[in-house]
Amino acid sequence: MSDLKLTTRAEDFSEWYNQVVLRAELADYAPVRGCMIVRPYGWALWENITAALDKRFKATGHVNAAFPLLIPRHFIEKEKSHVAGFSPELAVVTHGGGEELEEPLVIRPTSETIIGHSYAKWIQSYRDLPLLINQWNSVVRWELRTRLFLRTLEFFWQEGHTAHATSDEAEAETRQMVDVYSDFALNEAAVPVIAGRKSEAEKFAGAEITYSLEAMMGDGKALQFCTSHNLGQNFAKAFEIRYLDKNGILQYCWTTSWGLSTRVVGAIIMVHGDDQGLILPPRLAPYQIVIVPIFKTDEEKATVLETAQRLRRELTAEGIRVKVDEREGLSPGFRFNDWEMRGVPLRLELGPKDVAKGSVVLARRDRPGKEGKSFVPQQGVAAAVARLLEEIQKALHDRALEFRRARTIEPADYAEFKRAVEKGFAFSWWCGSSGCEEKIKEETRATMRCIPLNQSLSTNPSPSGPTGSGRCVYCQEPAQEKALFARAY
Ligand SMILES: [Zn+2]
């Protein structure tokens, strides 16, 4: 890592983001344009994300499986809006083993079709339902404008696919996964999210209803954190996914799909990071604490390192993820900056004087300088660290929520709306017309992020009140729902 200063977020947020990703060694560019190499530190973060989610998926009755990367071309064409949505982004394999293939194969952009094909074989009767499968994999979408983690040709994710006997059950599953993702976002990623329904224009290609979670990044723009789709019977009809009900009548299933990808790493960077670099929420951080031993002489080195290793063992025994920075020939200041760049939530500084006094210095990543430092006895250090990690986790969430609140406006008119989306979210009455949505997008570059499930989203209250009805912010026609608009990643 070079010790050059980062571009600040205020100077150029997008450049700041790129520098953090590269200098914290989360990811690197690949030889193929738009692809991403996830480096070990970035992958360790992703592994913690996957573990936290996988546990939640299993607790709600889902099991994992693996479906193939290659899909026969005609599968994609079976569901009309699906093919219309995905055709421009498909990577197609036309040759294999030196021969032109009889039927081209697509590299999965998502797996509804191949899983639909399998479900049609596996589901016979109502006893086979519900079928609740998830898979962890990577998919390819031929994106033209790419950014590390945020939008790459190949990205890593999970996709859940379920089949149900009734429409109500499919809707309940779709909504349940919104809750599961929300719980993950709040309690693991410390990212406050707004759950809502996508407009017709923004919903998934092939879905009846798409729900998403939307989060505000450090520049006021929105990022879609994940999605959950109620697919109705669209894929069941395209792939003949049917079951015999209790009366022996053949019925089409109702299916869902839901996914969360490595974009979430981008969200974590942009929600929590500061001008010194990354700040990772303790629950997901690859290292929750880094021990930085400080010494000059060989004698000091021996005692300091011995104490450092003892503390490491004590912390590890309490389930805390620890790194000891044993690099030599680098100043303490350089090493502090380096771990700040990488966002490790806590730093434990240990010098000869601390060893003599039986204490350590703990420095919080989220509170730079003196304010974030405390002097703690070595005795019982693991409990103190665990407590501080909890505090940091909560502080990060609260800070992000406060930031979002301050930048979310319920505009009284279109002029105020335009100003709101310059800096953050506009939560506005909308008549439901896709014409207004399109015009707003053209004129302000803000897209409709979602129609929040909680219509009384607490923001700066408008005179018309948070619920009930009002007038569309664009056309002034009567409106029954409020929608969230923002410029988005
Ligand atoms: Zn309107």
Residues whose N, C-alpha, C, O or C-beta is under 5 A from the ligand:
A	BS01	ZN	C431 S433 C436 C472 Y474 C475
